[in-house]
Amino acid sequence: MCILRDASVGGVRAQIFHALPPGKDFTLELPNGDCHAMEVVWERDGHAGFRFRNPVELPELIGGASAYPKRPVRLEIQLPAELSTLDGRIADVTIRNLSQYGMRIDCTARLAIDQVVRINAEQLPSLTGRIRWRGRNAYGLVLDHTFRFEELARLVGVLQQGNAVRAHNSSQFNGLTFDA
């Protein structure tokens, strides 16, 4: 995850919240789903400079115009966890995505809409939330205490080191996709 600080038709300067993984090839993924191939030019003091591999229309980059609506940042992950309910039931789950406000889990246990649950997983703080939607074995949770952008960005770095972060054969930070 990053915050774009400067942008030009040639590249961007981004505020980053942890060291970049090894390699030079990256993809900038914008909240509207648009992706731009880039290479890292420099990294220091919590910032990094990237050069676009292909021409970029600056108004589209800045304005975010796209055929797709903007969505809150969702980090695609695959992280085993334990779910517990207020009545003491415990179930194994897999966290499939995580955002500042919630997560999607896969779980074979039956859970009710608005049911309060606690999620415990390595590399994550203990999280409490409510079930907001369900579909087969997938559930959406809204968290009682949300992450600040910077907190989620730092958490992404920790999760990536543990190989929990996945997206289309690459490791993904919000805003940056690191090609494998």
N, C-alpha and C positions, 0 to 999 in steps of 0.2 A: 504494500500500500504506500501511496505517496501523495504529496500535494504538489501540483504543478505551480511553480513560482514564476517562470518566464517561458515564453513560447515564441518561436519564429518558424518560418517555412522550413528552416534547416534542422531544427531540433528543439529540445526543451531542457530546462533546469528544473529538477525536482527535489523537494525536501523529502528525505528518506528517514526512517526511524530505526534502522538497523543496517548492518553491512550488507551489501549486495552479494548474492551467491556468485561463485566463480563463473566466468564466461563473459563474452562480449555481446551476445545476441539476446535481445529483449523485445517484448511486444508491449506497447502502451495500449491498455484496454480502458476505454472511457466508460463512464456510467451508462451511456446510451447504447453500449455494445460495439461501437466502432473500434477497430484495432489498427495499430500502426507499427510496422517493424522498425526497430531501432538498434543502434549499437552504443555501448557505453563509451564515453570519451574520457571522463574523469569522475572521481569520487573523493570527497573530503568534507569534513566538518558537518556531517548530517545532510549533505546535498550531493547530487550527481548530475552530470551533464550527459545528454544523449543526442545522437545525430540520427535523423530519420533516414531509412534506407530508400524510401520512395518519396516523391513530391507530396506535400501535404497542403491542403487549402486551409490557411490560417483562420478565416472566419468560421469554417466548420469545426475546426479544432477548439476554438475559443467558445463559440456559441453552442456547440454540441448538437447542431441540427442533425437529425437522423430520422429514418423511417420508424425507428423503435422508440418507445417512451423511456425516459430515464427511470432507473430503478435504484433503490438503495443498494449499496455495496454488499454483495454476498460472496463469501469465500467458500469455494467448493473444497470440501475436505472429506476424508474418510478416517474417522477417529472413533475407536471403540470407547464406550462409556457405560456407566451404570445409572439407571433411572430408579428413583425411589418415590413412592407416593406417600401421602399423609397417613394412610392406613397401614403403612409398613411393607407394602408389596415392593419387590425389587425385580428389575428386569434388565437384561443386557440390551443395549441399543448401539446403533452406529450413528454418529453425527455426520450428516451429509453436506450441510452448509451452515455457515455461521455469519451473522451480520451484527451490526451495532445493537440491534433491537430484538433479535431472535435467532432461531435455528430451525433446521429441518432434521428430523431424526427418522431412522427406520427402526421399528420395534414390532415384535410379534404379539406382545401383550395388548389387551384391549384397554384403551384409554378414552375417557369422556371429554367432550368439549368443555372448556373452562376448568378442567381438573388441574390442580396444583401439583407440580412435580419438581424434583430436584435432580440435576444432572451432575455426575462426578466423573471426571476423566483426567488422566495424566496430562500434564501441560496446561490444564485449564483451572481457573478458580471454580469452586463449587457454585453452580448456577441454579437459581429457582425461577420458574416461569409457569405459564398456563398454556394448556393445549388450546389452539385457536382453530385448527382445521385438521382433518384426517382424510386419508384415502388409502384403502387397503392397509399396508403396513407402514405407511408414511404419515408423519405427524408434523404439524407446524407449531412451534412454541413462541410465545412472546415473553421476553425476559422481564423480570421484576426490576432488575437494576441493569441499565444499558451500559455499553462500552462507549467511552469517548473515542473519537477517530484515532487519536494517537495511541490509546490503549490497544485497540484492535490491531493497528499497524504493528505494534511491538509484539503482540501475541502471534501475528502471522509469521514473524521471524522465528519465534520459538517453535511454532508448529512446522514450519518448513524444515528446520534442522532435524526434527523428528520424523520427517517424511510423511506427515499427515496431509499435507496440502497437495491436491491433485486437480488438474484441469486439462483435458485433451492431451495427454502425454507430456504435460509440462507442469511446473510448479507455479502457482498463481498468487500474486499479491494483488489486492485491489489496485487497479491502475497500472500494474506492471505484471506481465506474464513472463516467466523465465523459461525459455525453451530448453528442453532436455537434450 
